[in-house]
Amino acid sequence: MTDLLKGMIEAALSAAETILDIYETDFDVEIKGDASPVTQADKAAEAVILKHLAQIAPDVPVVAEEAAAEGNIPDVDGDFFLVDPLDGTKEFIKKNGEFTVNIALVRNNVPAVGVIYTPAKGWLYAGDVDAGCWQGDVADPRISHEIANWRAIAVRKPADGAVDVVGSRSHHTPEAEDYLKAFTVGDHKSIGSSLKFCLLAAGEADIYPRFGRTMEWDTAAGDAILSAAGGTVETTDGKRLQYGKVVQDDAPFANPFFIAKAT
């Protein structure tokens, strides 16, 4: 494991300490300009991550969700980090545990290194497209950052018959249902936040079609992890999903629809 990946993991676990402290309180919820919810946990966790990334890679710009919402967008012509300090804020508010900390390094417009941690469940995923993909457990980062059960993971072989589908807990679309008519669907699992990519990377599902709005910070860490595990993330016309999409008709860093697959 590289020093960079170790530093990204440490940033995610440190942010999770702050998130868990707030999760256990009766926190307030605000509504942002795009009608999405935000809590003090989003903002506090982002501050922790930004501090860590400035220490481990001071010359690499960071695009972070809450800073971007306030118009703070750096130049991303080269390598840059994408940070979603609390992906699945709706799940956080529901207190169902399916929210994550997402940190990714983008290189040549595709995610190269990614970390996803689930504070309430203790699941840690990390991927480096040049080295591999791993999964482990950190029960409570406020007590210890030691990783237990650290092991390599990879996507499973293509299914000959039915495919297992993973989808969003909070977002269902008729376009996704139409897309899946071309397949024989086995299990259809629903889970929140970027954990959908993790299920594919760990060999627990085959396909994740996303016909709904996402932003680059929502997907970059999961994309890196899935890619490192042997999977793919493509737009609906079969092209590799690109990152650093600052100038476009939609908002900066908005994604088109995509298909994440285990092959």
GIURBEL-V730105 format. One record per pair of residues at least 12 apart in sequence whose ideal C-beta (glycine too) atoms are under 6 Angstrom apart, sorted by the first residue. I is the first residue (numbers start at 0). J is the second residue. Records with the same first field share a line. If there is no record, write none. Layout:
BEGIN
I: J ; J
END
This chain:
BEGIN
4: 112 ; 125 ; 127
6: 55
7: 102 ; 114
8: 114
10: 48 ; 51 ; 102
11: 100 ; 102 ; 114 ; 116
12: 140 ; 144
13: 47
14: 44 ; 47 ; 48 ; 84 ; 100
15: 100 ; 116 ; 118 ; 140
16: 140 ; 141
17: 43 ; 44 ; 47
18: 40 ; 44 ; 118
19: 118
21: 39 ; 40
26: 38 ; 39
28: 92
31: 68
36: 88
40: 85
41: 65 ; 84 ; 85
42: 65
44: 84 ; 85
45: 63 ; 65 ; 84
48: 82 ; 84
52: 80
59: 78 ; 80
60: 73 ; 79
61: 80 ; 82
62: 79 ; 81
63: 82
64: 83 ; 216
75: 243
78: 106
79: 105
80: 104
81: 103 ; 105 ; 215 ; 216 ; 219
82: 102
83: 101 ; 216 ; 217
85: 98
86: 99 ; 101 ; 192 ; 193 ; 217
87: 191 ; 192
89: 169
90: 191
96: 119 ; 120
97: 190 ; 191 ; 192
98: 192
99: 115 ; 117 ; 192 ; 193
100: 116
101: 115 ; 193 ; 220
102: 114 ; 220
103: 219 ; 220 ; 223
105: 242
108: 241 ; 242 ; 243
110: 219 ; 222 ; 223
111: 128
112: 127 ; 223
113: 126 ; 220 ; 223 ; 224
115: 193 ; 220
121: 136 ; 137 ; 138
123: 135 ; 137
124: 197 ; 224
126: 223 ; 224 ; 227
127: 227
128: 226 ; 227
131: 151
132: 152 ; 200 ; 224 ; 227 ; 228
133: 151
134: 152 ; 201
135: 148 ; 149
136: 148
152: 200 ; 201 ; 228
153: 228 ; 229
154: 202 ; 228 ; 229 ; 230 ; 261
155: 202 ; 261
157: 262
158: 205
161: 183 ; 185
162: 182 ; 205 ; 206
163: 185 ; 186 ; 204 ; 205
164: 184 ; 187 ; 206
165: 188 ; 195 ; 198 ; 204 ; 207
166: 189
168: 189 ; 190 ; 191
170: 211
172: 210 ; 211
174: 210
175: 208 ; 210
178: 208
188: 204
193: 221
195: 207
196: 221 ; 224 ; 225
199: 225 ; 230 ; 259 ; 261
200: 224 ; 225 ; 228
205: 261
206: 260
207: 259
208: 258
209: 257
210: 256
213: 254
214: 252 ; 253
215: 242 ; 252
225: 259
230: 260 ; 261
231: 260
232: 257 ; 259
233: 258
234: 255 ; 257
235: 256
240: 257
END
